[in-house]
Amino acid sequence: MHSNPGPSPGVPGNTGRQWEVDGGVTDTHLRLLPPGWEPTRSALQRLSRVISAVPRVHAPADPHWWHIALEVRPGGLTTAPVPLPGGDDLRLVLDVVGSEVRLETGHGVTKRIPISPGDGAASIATQVFDGAAELGLSGPYDDAHSVDKAPATIDPDHATAFWDLLGEVDALLRRRRDALPGTPGPVRLWPHGFDVSFEWFGSKRDAAGDPAQLNFGWYPAGDAYFYSNPWPFDDRLIGSPLPSGAEWHT
């Protein structure tokens, strides 16, 4: 299921709708993404995959894969902490507005990697992995990054517009999360899909013994939308009444 009341004319992935949060107690008007921002979105997604490659290999594995997801922080999209030899931690940051990747430890920034026009994800990946190696972390990492030589084209205005909107969406999802009973998961951006979401776990179990869950999130590509999907999916849900503006997408 996703909630997508329709884009504003000429503005892909946006809506002028007033979204209701916390059962209608709080109303939020979301900013608009600029038309033609897809090259910037694609570049940011590819770079988010680069920085998440380091915790994928070196961070303590989480059963929900939260160790490879990114947190929306004031300085940028930030990885989970990666333990370093000697007891410190490394975080990798994709600074969306500043157009750079940073490697940060408890002692501060150890490496800055500017994202220049024409740079490919492979070039950035090489510098990221070299910086991690200097701190005592070696691969191997995902080979896909080494062959991604397409330019990471980032329009500064488009990146800023996305970052401003992402901050609002992140705050909205956190308010929704905090209003739920139980212990929902953290709000995180997932590099493989470039959506931001969280999980709400139930008491039922699937065939593998994992807890059933509802995912709540926002996807910014194409005709952007908020979504909610249950796992495992029950086909009997299809056709059930939905809130105004929502539709089934299976």
N, C-alpha and C positions, 0 to 999 in steps of 0.2 A: 504494500500500500504506500502511496506517496501523496503528499499534499502539494498540489501545483495548480493554483487558480488561474494560471495563464500569464504569459509574459506581457510586459508593457510593449506597445508597438515600437519596433526598431531597437529594442533593448533585450538581447538574448539572455535568458537565464534570470530574469528579474520579475518582480511583481509589485504592483502598488498596493497590494492588499495589506490590511492591518492584521497582523498575526496575534492571536490570543495566547497568552502564556499563563501558567498557573491557574488553569480553570477559568480564565477570563478576568482574574483579579488585576493582571497587568497586561496592558496592550503595548505592542512594540511595532513601530514602523522601521523596516529594514532599509538600509541604503541600497543603491542600485549598482550593479556591476556595469562597466562601460561596454558598449558594443565592440566587437572585434578583439576581445581580450583573450581568446583561446590560445594564441601562441605563447602568451605570458603564463597562462594556466598550465599548459603542457610543459613549459620549461621548469616551472616551480615544482611540478610533480616529479619530473625526472631528477631534479636536484634533491628533493626530499627523499627519494629512494637511495640516492648516493649516501646521504648522511645516516640513514637508518641501516645501511649495510654494516656499519661498525658495531652497533649494539646487537644486531642479528647474530654476529659471530661471538662477541665478547661479553655481552651483558648476561646476567643470570636469566635463564629462560623462564618466562611466565606461561602458565598453562593456557591463558587467554591471549597470548601473543602481545601483551601490552608492552613488552620490552622493545618491540620494533616500531611502536607507534610514537607519534610526536605530540608534544604538549604545546598549546598556544600560550606563549609567555610574552611579556612586554618586549624582549629583545629579539624575538623571532620564533620560528618553529624549532623546538628543542627536543633532543633525544632523551631517553632514560639515561641515568648515570651509568657509566661503564667503569668498572673497577680497574685501576692501574697498578702495576707493580710498585710496591712501596706504600700502598694504602690510600692514595688519592683517588679521585674519580674524574672521569672525562665526560663532558657533555658537548655534543656538536650542535651548532645553531645555524639555521638558515635564516639570515636576516633578510626578510622579504623587501622591506623598504630601503635598507642600506645596500642591498644588492651585493652581499658577501656571505661567505661561510666562515664561521669561527669555531676553533677548537678551544674550549674553556675548561680549566681545572680549578681546584680550590685556590690556586695561586693567581688566578686571573687568566686572561687570554694568552694562549701560547702560540697561536697561529691565526692569521687573517688571510682569507683567500678571496680576492675581489672577483666578482662575476662580470667580466667585460663583454661588450658586444662581440659576437662571433665565437665565444668560448663554447665548447661542447661539454656535455656531461662527462665524457671520458677524460677531458683535461682537468676538470674540477675533481673528479674521482681520484685521479692520480695524485693530485696535491693533498686531498683529504687522507688517502691511505698512507702517503709518505709521512704526513704529519702525525698520524696515529702510530706509525712505526717508530718515529722519533721518541714517542712516549712509552715504547715498549710493547705495542700491540701490533701483531703481524697477522696477515690474512691466512688462507686465501679468502677473497671476497667474491661476490657475484660477478661472473665474467660479463654479464650483460652490460655493465657500466663501461667496460673497456672498449666496447665497439660502438657506443652511442656517441658518434662524432657530429651529429646534427647540432647547429648552433642553438644555444639556450637563449632564445630571444626574449628579453624582459623589457617591457615598456614601463618606465618608472611610474607614470601616472596610473596605469592599469594595476601595477603591483600595489601601489598605495591604496587604491580604491578597494582591491580585494582584501588587503590587510585590515582596513577599517571595518569592512563588512564581516570578515571572519571573526574579529573581536566581538562584534555584536552577537553573532550566531553562537560563538563559544559561551558568552555570558547567558544567552537565552537557554541554551541546552543545560548549563549548570543550574540555572534556576529550576528548570523542569526536573532535573535529576534530584535536586535537594528536596523537592516536594513529594517524592515517591517514598513509600515505605520500604523497609528492607535495606540492603546494601548494594545499590547499583555500582557499576564500574565507573572508572574515571572517564571524563570527556577527553577524547584524543583524536588527532588527525591520522588517518591511515594512508601511508604513502602509496600502497599498491592501487588504491582507488581514488585517493585524494579527496575523500569525504571525511567529515568530522562527526563523531557519534559517541554514544555510550550504550552499554548493555544493562538491562534490568533483569536480574535472575529470579526465576520462580522456584517453587518447591517440587515440581514434577521433574522427572528424569527422562532423557531419551534412551534409545536402545543401547548406547555405549556407556550409559551411566552419567552423562554430563547433564548439568541442570538446564532445563528449558529457559529460554530468554526472549525478551523483546529488545530489539535494537531501535534506537531513536537517533536520527542524524540528518545531515544536510549535504547534498551533492552539488558542487558548483559548476559542473561542466554542462555545455549545451543549454537546455532549458532547465535551469537549476531548480531543485525542489527539496523540501523536507520529506523524510520518509520514516516509516516504522515498519519493521518486519519481524514476525515471530519465528523462532526456531525451537523445535522442528515445526515445519509448516503443516497446518491442518487444512486440507482442501475444502472442508466444510465451511471455512471462513469466507470463501469467495462468494460474493453476492450479498454479504452482510451489510446492513446500513452503515455508512461512514459519515463523519462530520462534513459540514458544508465545505466545498472546495477540495475535498480529498477524492482519490480514485484508486481503484485496484490496479496494480502493475505487477504482473506475474510472468 
